[in-house]
């Protein structure tokens, strides 16, 4: 079996999938954290690996950047590969001064003006929730690992170089940060009756203009990956 974008066999994809945006990060996560990882997709360079973590089978599949790309891969994984749950593991730009670089945000709701859900289902909702069962497991895993996490909403944008009204997004929608993939992921989960959540690491702060280097980013992501993997076993 294959889709236009995924060449994996059905049995090569686990029921639980972690989705970083960057294909090379998918490779790094698989090589550093999984036992017996094997590459299961290379179509368009959207690398995916399946292996085990403490005996549990898991696939790490890159989403690419933005709702359209995340929309394609998460839809195909849920709908054609019978994936049950997807946890996005990515980065975000903070809207709050006290959200420091490298801190971890567990996404409560995704607010977006994207048309993704409308085109998918005809529904006009602009605020979508992550899955509360997954979120409880994520919080339990974080507290067992002694890693403190924030829980809040994100503004999911289709336009990286936008002119967002940050104070309004923060004060009216309680958005702690911005990123570009959760709205499509949560839309697909809602339509297909599956579970999806997101754990994000702060890579830059849009108020203080603090930024991580790409090398620092890589290391800081480890905390988030440990939380995600411990939450699914
Ligand atoms: N904007 C959108 N997505 C992001 C950002 C940002 O500033 N930082 C990390 N992902």
Boltz pocket constraint, residues with backbone or C-beta under 6 A from the ligand:
constraints:
  - pocket:
      binder: B
      contacts: [[A, 91], [A, 92], [A, 93], [A, 157], [A, 160], [A, 178], [A, 179], [A, 180], [A, 203], [A, 204], [A, 206]]
      max_distance: 6.0
